[in-house]
Amino acid sequence: MNPTRTLDGQTALVTGASRGIGRAVALALAECGAEVVVNYASSPDAAEAVVKEIESMGQKGYALQADVGDEDAVDALIKTVLERSGRIDVLVNNAGITRDGLLMRMKSTDWNAVINLNLTGVFLCTRAVTRPMLKQKSGRIINITSVVGLMGNAGQANHAAAKAGVVGLTRSAAKEMASRGITVNAVAPGFIATDMTKDLDSEGILTAIPLGTFGTPEQVAGAVRFLAADSAAAYITGQVLQVDGGMVMG
């Protein structure tokens, strides 16, 4: 086996994969040989563009629409993947949104929207893949959390709460699934240069990052690739791997 193609014959599902970190993760897993399912919520053209990039590598991929915060949509998504691909070996829970605002002024709708997609969506997708992975007695689940979930951030109480919840969910799921050969880990990006961060005050943020720069989606994808495809990661579960330029230590 080509050492860089450790996911040959496997299927990976990446949620929110039409742009940013999700896109980079989808391409990284395709490079490792996986067939990649590119999930998207509302950007079919962008998702199909990612599929074309995957196919240009000589790999297989296809796009599927689903709102991962909707239980019925998630169940249908997983059913379709199993029908088309026959298995799910890697799940990357990446889909997420922000609805920032100070706590005292935050609307309940903004709180609920972020919790529903960023936390409940991770629960729904993880629960849905558990049965097929248990039958396979193997699987790798990687949840994209955030350093905001580890340290908090003014104006992002909903996002911080959801991402902190993802850490707890990751560790609980890891303990439940370890005996069946399924690993569950999280990757916590810091400030990454994507559409979600392009309007931030970069000068103020950079002073809090020891390495002095924003990260890239490809750097986050590299951490996900390690947890999903490297043989050494078979003995890692319930962990949070920070990709944050040293922003949060300890």
C-alpha positions as CSV (number, residue, x, y, z in Angstrom):
1,M,0.0,0.0,0.0
2,N,1.1,3.5,-0.8
3,P,1.9,5.0,2.6
4,T,0.1,8.2,1.6
5,R,-3.1,6.3,0.6
6,T,-4.0,4.8,3.9
7,L,-7.8,5.4,3.2
8,D,-8.0,3.4,0.0
9,G,-11.3,1.6,-0.2
10,Q,-12.8,3.7,2.6
11,T,-15.6,6.3,2.6
12,A,-15.4,9.6,4.5
13,L,-18.3,11.9,5.1
14,V,-17.4,15.6,5.8
15,T,-20.2,17.9,6.8
16,G,-20.1,21.5,5.7
17,A,-17.5,20.7,3.1
18,S,-18.3,23.2,0.4
19,R,-15.8,25.8,1.6
20,G,-13.2,26.8,4.1
21,I,-12.0,24.1,6.6
22,G,-14.5,21.6,5.3
23,R,-13.3,21.9,1.8
24,A,-9.7,21.5,2.8
25,V,-10.5,18.4,4.9
26,A,-12.4,16.8,2.0
27,L,-9.4,17.3,-0.3
28,A,-6.9,16.0,2.3
29,L,-8.9,12.8,2.9
30,A,-9.3,12.3,-0.9
31,E,-5.5,12.6,-1.2
32,C,-5.3,9.7,1.3
33,G,-7.4,7.6,-1.1
34,A,-10.9,7.9,0.5
35,E,-14.1,8.3,-1.4
36,V,-15.4,11.6,0.0
37,V,-19.0,12.6,0.5
38,V,-19.2,16.4,0.4
39,N,-22.1,17.5,2.5
40,Y,-23.5,21.0,2.1
41,A,-26.5,22.9,3.4
42,S,-27.1,25.6,0.7
43,S,-24.2,25.9,-1.7
44,P,-24.6,23.2,-4.4
45,D,-22.3,24.9,-6.9
46,A,-19.5,25.2,-4.4
47,A,-20.0,21.6,-3.3
48,E,-19.9,20.3,-6.8
49,A,-16.7,22.3,-7.4
50,V,-15.1,20.4,-4.5
51,V,-16.2,17.1,-6.0
52,K,-14.6,18.1,-9.3
53,E,-11.3,18.9,-7.4
54,I,-11.5,15.4,-5.8
55,E,-12.2,13.8,-9.2
56,S,-9.3,15.7,-10.7
57,M,-7.0,13.8,-8.3
58,G,-8.4,10.5,-9.7
59,Q,-10.5,9.9,-6.7
60,K,-14.2,9.4,-6.2
61,G,-16.5,11.9,-4.5
62,Y,-20.1,13.1,-4.6
63,A,-22.1,15.9,-3.0
64,L,-25.2,15.5,-0.8
65,Q,-27.4,18.2,0.6
66,A,-28.6,18.0,4.2
67,D,-29.1,20.4,7.1
68,V,-27.3,18.4,9.8
69,G,-29.3,20.2,12.5
70,D,-32.4,18.4,11.3
71,E,-32.8,14.8,12.6
72,D,-34.7,13.5,9.6
73,A,-32.3,15.1,7.2
74,V,-29.3,13.5,8.9
75,D,-30.9,10.0,9.0
76,A,-31.7,10.4,5.2
77,L,-28.1,11.5,4.6
78,I,-26.5,8.5,6.3
79,K,-29.0,6.2,4.6
80,T,-28.0,7.6,1.2
81,V,-24.3,7.3,1.9
82,L,-24.7,3.6,3.0
83,E,-26.8,2.9,-0.1
84,R,-24.3,4.5,-2.5
85,S,-21.0,3.6,-0.8
86,G,-21.8,0.6,1.4
87,R,-19.9,1.9,4.4
88,I,-18.8,4.9,6.4
89,D,-15.3,4.8,7.8
90,V,-14.6,8.4,8.6
91,L,-17.0,11.1,9.8
92,V,-15.8,14.7,10.1
93,N,-18.3,16.9,11.9
94,N,-17.4,20.3,10.6
95,A,-20.6,22.1,9.7
96,G,-21.1,25.2,11.8
97,I,-22.4,28.8,11.9
98,T,-21.9,31.9,14.1
99,R,-24.5,34.4,15.3
100,D,-22.4,36.7,17.4
101,G,-23.7,39.2,19.9
102,L,-23.3,40.3,23.5
103,L,-25.0,37.9,25.9
104,M,-27.5,40.5,27.3
105,R,-28.6,41.4,23.8
106,M,-28.5,37.9,22.2
107,K,-31.8,36.8,20.7
108,S,-33.0,33.3,21.7
109,T,-33.3,32.5,18.0
110,D,-29.5,33.2,17.5
111,W,-28.7,31.1,20.6
112,N,-30.8,28.2,19.4
113,A,-29.6,28.3,15.8
114,V,-25.9,28.0,16.9
115,I,-26.6,25.3,19.5
116,N,-28.7,23.4,17.1
117,L,-26.2,23.2,14.2
118,N,-22.9,23.4,16.1
119,L,-23.7,20.9,18.9
120,T,-26.9,19.1,18.1
121,G,-25.8,18.5,14.6
122,V,-22.6,16.8,15.8
123,F,-24.7,14.6,18.1
124,L,-27.2,13.7,15.3
125,C,-24.4,12.8,12.8
126,T,-22.4,10.9,15.4
127,R,-25.4,8.9,16.5
128,A,-26.4,8.1,12.9
129,V,-23.0,6.6,12.0
130,T,-22.6,4.7,15.2
131,R,-24.6,1.6,14.1
132,P,-22.7,1.0,10.8
133,M,-19.4,1.7,12.4
134,L,-20.2,-0.8,15.2
135,K,-21.0,-3.4,12.6
136,Q,-17.7,-2.7,10.9
137,K,-15.9,-2.7,14.3
138,S,-14.0,0.2,13.1
139,G,-14.3,3.9,12.4
140,R,-12.8,7.3,13.1
141,I,-14.9,10.3,14.1
142,I,-13.3,13.8,14.2
143,N,-15.3,16.7,15.5
144,I,-14.3,20.3,14.7
145,T,-14.6,22.3,17.9
146,S,-12.8,25.6,18.5
147,V,-10.4,27.3,21.0
148,V,-13.4,29.5,21.8
149,G,-15.0,26.5,23.4
150,L,-11.9,26.1,25.6
151,M,-11.3,29.7,26.6
152,G,-14.6,31.6,26.0
153,N,-14.9,34.8,24.0
154,A,-16.9,38.0,24.5
155,G,-19.7,38.2,22.1
156,Q,-19.7,34.5,21.3
157,A,-21.5,32.9,24.3
158,N,-23.6,30.7,22.0
159,H,-20.6,29.6,19.9
160,A,-18.5,29.0,22.9
161,A,-21.2,26.9,24.7
162,A,-21.8,24.8,21.6
163,K,-18.1,24.1,21.0
164,A,-17.4,23.3,24.7
165,G,-20.3,20.9,24.4
166,V,-18.6,19.3,21.4
167,V,-15.6,18.6,23.6
168,G,-17.7,16.9,26.2
169,L,-19.6,14.9,23.6
170,T,-16.3,13.8,22.0
171,R,-14.9,12.5,25.2
172,S,-18.2,10.7,26.2
173,A,-18.5,9.1,22.8
174,A,-14.9,8.0,22.8
175,K,-15.5,6.1,26.1
176,E,-18.6,4.5,24.7
177,M,-17.1,3.4,21.4
178,A,-13.5,2.5,22.3
179,S,-14.2,-1.2,22.9
180,R,-15.5,-1.6,19.3
181,G,-12.4,-0.1,17.6
182,I,-14.0,3.4,17.0
183,T,-11.9,6.4,17.9
184,V,-13.5,9.8,18.6
185,N,-11.4,12.9,18.7
186,A,-11.7,16.7,18.2
187,V,-9.7,19.3,16.5
188,A,-9.8,22.8,17.9
189,P,-8.8,25.5,15.4
190,G,-7.8,28.9,16.6
191,F,-8.2,31.9,14.2
192,I,-8.1,30.5,10.7
193,A,-8.1,32.5,7.5
194,T,-11.6,31.7,6.2
195,D,-14.8,33.6,5.2
196,M,-15.9,33.4,8.8
197,T,-12.9,35.4,10.0
198,K,-12.2,37.8,7.2
199,D,-14.0,40.7,8.8
200,L,-12.3,40.4,12.2
201,D,-9.9,42.9,13.7
202,S,-6.8,40.9,12.8
203,E,-4.3,43.3,14.4
204,G,-5.8,42.9,17.9
205,I,-6.1,39.1,17.5
206,L,-2.6,38.5,16.3
207,T,-1.1,40.0,19.5
208,A,-2.7,37.0,21.4
209,I,-1.2,34.4,19.1
210,P,2.4,33.5,19.9
211,L,3.1,32.4,16.4
212,G,1.8,35.8,15.2
213,T,-0.3,34.7,12.3
214,F,-3.7,33.2,11.4
215,G,-3.7,29.6,10.5
216,T,-4.8,28.1,7.2
217,P,-7.6,25.6,6.4
218,E,-5.0,23.3,5.1
219,Q,-3.2,23.2,8.5
220,V,-6.4,22.3,10.2
221,A,-7.0,19.6,7.5
222,G,-3.6,18.2,8.2
223,A,-4.6,17.6,11.9
224,V,-7.8,15.9,10.8
225,R,-5.9,13.8,8.2
226,F,-3.6,12.6,11.0
227,L,-6.5,11.5,13.2
228,A,-8.4,10.0,10.3
229,A,-5.7,8.2,8.4
230,D,-2.5,7.8,10.3
231,S,-1.9,4.4,11.9
232,A,-0.4,6.1,15.0
233,A,-3.8,7.7,15.6
234,A,-5.4,4.3,16.2
235,Y,-4.2,4.6,19.8
236,I,-5.6,8.1,20.3
237,T,-9.2,8.7,21.4
238,G,-11.1,11.3,23.4
239,Q,-8.5,14.0,22.7
240,V,-8.6,17.6,21.6
241,L,-5.9,18.6,19.2
242,Q,-5.4,22.4,19.1
243,V,-4.4,24.1,15.9
244,D,-4.1,27.6,17.2
245,G,-0.6,29.0,16.9
246,G,-0.2,28.6,20.7
247,M,-3.1,30.8,21.6
248,V,-4.4,28.4,24.3
249,M,-1.8,26.5,26.3
250,G,-2.3,24.1,29.2
